[in-house]
Amino acid sequence: MSTTIEVKNLTKTYGKVTALKRVNLSIELGEFLVLLGPSGCGKTTLLRCIAGLETPDEGQIIVGDQTVFDAERGIAVPSGKRKVGMVFQSYALWPHMTVYDNIGFGLWLQKLPAKEARKQVDDVLKDLGMEGLGHRYPSELSGGQQQRVAVARLLATKPPVFLMDEPLSNLDARLRLDMRSELKRLHFRLGVTTVYVTHDQTEAMTMASRVVVMNAGEIQQIDAPRTIYHKPASLFVAEFVGMPRINSLPAQVVRQDGKTWLRTDVFTLEIPAGLSEQELTAAIRPEDITLYLEPQSGMTEFKVYAVLPSGPEQYVQVKKDDRILMIRETRPLDLKMDQSVWIQIKPPAINLYHKENGAAISMHSTDKHDGEDVPYS
Ligand code: ATP
């Protein structure tokens, strides 16, 4: 069983801090939606408002067919009566209760017949590979096991919506990776609508069916991870998502000789006609810059500034004048500091942003260049 969530014009303030500013969000049936953003952007507040742990100032929240919050109509369904289950970053396990009782607690509250409740607890213990741990106390478990108990507790009551607030952030890197796969399998198996909060972009990109990127209480973009990565809707999203960080540099659109050019301090590149002359910001992913070791016609010379090997690839910084560009290089090139290199950028790989407000500017007719090599001059 799964359900949808509608958030309409939600605002939440804490004194002078506006944690959420008129947030609108439609969460689809069965999707794994990840709220991503820097610390303080409001993602936990949004999740807690859906859970009923915070009371918004304005707006509406509808879970399935139930309006759980409506500021105008004075509706605020208490947390326990909303059809949602939540896993917290701290796991929030009862230290004085065994694993068995921690998992079963919600069922005892629901006054489920004892036999049925016991079966449900046994089932989730088995499901999550924790048979035999039921008698232990949380302090007798590893971080990964505690995390699993928190998930088991969520599963036991079978809520139609899962809310998860950074559930993996207390685990070490390897365990976190394993648990990501487990949570994905769980979602694949159960298909329960899930809203998941993280500040870790890798976690968001690897787990989400859609990512909501937030900043300063506002939603910047809602899209599939691939779109968020390749077509960021704002400079904020472009710079927040991607490691190493996207190369962003001031640029100008100029018209000359009947052609349209994108001019930066280190390269000038012909782009399709369509944009008026203006100043903007150009952003290019490190893997969208191709490195050449020999001079190429029409390409500018850079010097290798630093080489940062990282196992299967190396991050190469190249410098010209005061500008440093980051390149993701998958070939095992033996590069030396200060060696000359030449770079190529393809127009379709460039995203353009408004100089003042960082909103995306479409370079629409770039499509005709897809797949072609267009060196800059
Ligand atoms: P983090 O990743 O650090 O948890 P977040 O994106 O989840 O950050 P929130 O916890 O939602 O951000 O906080 C949003 C803003 O609201 C922040 O400025 C925060 O300081 C403020 N805030 C959150 N909870 C409270 C509270 N109970 N009292 C006062 N201010 C709060």
Boltz pocket constraint, residues with backbone or C-beta under 6 A from the ligand:
constraints:
  - pocket:
      binder: B
      contacts: [[A, 14], [A, 17], [A, 18], [A, 19], [A, 37], [A, 38], [A, 39], [A, 40], [A, 41], [A, 42], [A, 43], [A, 44], [A, 45], [A, 46], [A, 199]]
      max_distance: 6.0
